[in-house]
């Protein structure tokens, strides 16, 4: 996803980059990919009605591997927990490495890794509560929101560690990218609420929870417009770094695909499970692309703090001469 874009356009040989920083950067990206997979599996677990396929927690039917009870639904819930456990162990390893090698790392990194571990611990608690509280909608929504926040935290850490030299041409793009990312995050939470309350089914069936469904539909507009604005402004900035331009194009492609999947899911009344899973996975990928874009553009802006002021001065001079 965004990592491949960064490798093609940003990552260049850097002898000054410490091995410790490189090792941690690779670990962070791997955890981020595993988290994206975890969210996709979690979506599949929900649409397949497998959220309570394992009636106990943290074990499944009192076993680490419930071989006798194994079917598709049990496998989805069991694999979801397995992936979450592996991510938790990786987050602990990330904290350990960050603090052990902190002398060779940015000062903020150990604290950022500790924050990420706190999120995954909280996420584990919410995961247990989703089972013990029988998929209560507010807990399920919070479970998704925390997973997305953990995913974004990993992307911020990974992108901040990438060797990058900007061009100083970003202008207001960092704030537009941040706004788009926040709107997509909120829209994802609304989507999680729709899914956890089965609002689409209820709205079609008995005119209930239509306000929840309509809020999600209305939320498409600001999130989409903000993402398209990122792409449009990137296209109109000739000196923009190629990585930022490619990420903006990637985000625009994802938001268009997301709308298509959303419309198809709505028309088919959630009857095609792969469409629903893809809709949620693409939403998370879109959020990730916008987060990476925002962090890189903020780094670009920080490296050239006088670029915007100089641009404003030139504009004022042109107006004065005219």
Secondary structure, DSSP 8 states (H G I E B T S, - for coil): -HHHHHHHHT----TTS-HHHHHHHHHHHHHHHHHHHHHHHHHHHHHTT-TTSS-SSSSBTTBSS-TTT-SHHHHHHHHHHHHHHHHHHHHHHHHHHHHHTGGGS-HHHHHHHHHHHHHHHHHHHHHHHHHHTTS-HHHHHHHHHHHHHHHHHHHHHHHHTS-----S--TTHHHHHHHHHHHHHHHHHHHHHHHHTTHHHHHHHHS-SHHHHHHHHHHHHHHHHHHHHHHHHHHT-TTS-HHHHHHHHHHHHHHHHHHHHHHHHHHTTT--HHHHHHHHHHHHHHHHHHHHHHHHHHHHHHHTTTHHHHHHHHHHHHHHH-
